Amino acid sequence: MNATPNEKTTSGHNRSVLLPGLRAALTQRELGELAGVGRGTVYELEVRHRGAVPRTVRRLAKALETEISNLVKE
């Protein structure tokens, strides 16, 4: 996932956008528990305060039983 010129990067990771429908699926805490990440991580990804680490995106996709491409928009 490469950042476009208009996207800022954080810690070497681009700020991929989690699709808006993700928020309605589960609470941040529920999703974090299923994916093995903190609620704060889920929140920061939703509001684009941090970049998505590939491992975290894979965990979120697995927890939601979906493909990575359904979670991110480049």
C-alpha positions as CSV (number, residue, x, y, z in Angstrom):
1,M,0.0,0.0,0.0
2,N,1.7,3.2,-1.2
3,A,0.7,6.6,0.1
4,T,-0.4,9.1,-2.5
5,P,1.2,12.5,-2.6
6,N,-1.7,13.9,-0.6
7,E,-1.5,11.3,2.2
8,K,0.8,11.8,5.1
9,T,2.7,8.9,6.5
10,T,3.2,8.0,10.2
11,S,6.1,5.8,11.3
12,G,6.7,4.6,7.8
13,H,3.1,3.4,7.3
14,N,0.6,5.1,5.1
15,R,-2.8,6.2,6.5
16,S,-5.1,3.8,4.8
17,V,-8.7,4.6,5.3
18,L,-10.8,2.0,7.0
19,L,-14.2,2.0,5.3
20,P,-17.0,3.9,7.1
21,G,-19.2,0.8,7.4
22,L,-16.6,-0.8,9.7
23,R,-17.7,1.4,12.6
24,A,-21.3,0.0,12.4
25,A,-20.1,-3.6,12.5
26,L,-18.8,-3.8,16.1
27,T,-17.8,-1.5,19.0
28,Q,-14.2,-0.5,19.0
29,R,-13.6,-2.6,22.1
30,E,-15.3,-5.7,20.6
31,L,-13.3,-5.5,17.4
32,G,-10.1,-4.9,19.2
33,E,-10.7,-8.0,21.4
34,L,-11.5,-10.1,18.4
35,A,-8.4,-8.9,16.5
36,G,-6.0,-8.8,19.4
37,V,-5.4,-5.1,19.2
38,G,-6.4,-2.3,21.6
39,R,-9.6,-0.3,21.4
40,G,-7.4,2.8,21.0
41,T,-5.7,1.3,18.0
42,V,-9.1,0.7,16.3
43,Y,-10.1,4.3,17.2
44,E,-6.9,5.8,15.8
45,L,-7.3,3.9,12.6
46,E,-10.9,5.0,12.2
47,V,-10.1,8.7,12.6
48,R,-6.8,8.4,10.7
49,H,-4.6,9.5,13.6
50,R,-2.1,6.7,12.8
51,G,-1.1,4.6,9.9
52,A,-2.2,1.0,9.5
53,V,0.5,-1.6,10.1
54,P,0.0,-4.5,7.7
55,R,-0.2,-7.0,10.5
56,T,-3.0,-5.1,12.2
57,V,-4.9,-4.8,9.0
58,R,-4.6,-8.6,8.6
59,R,-5.8,-9.2,12.1
60,L,-8.8,-6.9,11.6
61,A,-9.7,-8.6,8.4
62,K,-9.5,-12.0,10.0
63,A,-11.6,-10.9,13.0
64,L,-14.3,-9.6,10.6
65,E,-14.0,-12.6,8.4
66,T,-13.4,-10.5,5.3
67,E,-10.7,-9.6,2.8
68,I,-8.2,-6.9,3.4
69,S,-9.3,-5.1,0.3
70,N,-12.7,-4.7,1.9
71,L,-11.2,-2.8,4.8
72,V,-8.8,-0.3,3.1
73,K,-9.1,2.3,0.4
74,E,-5.8,3.4,-1.1
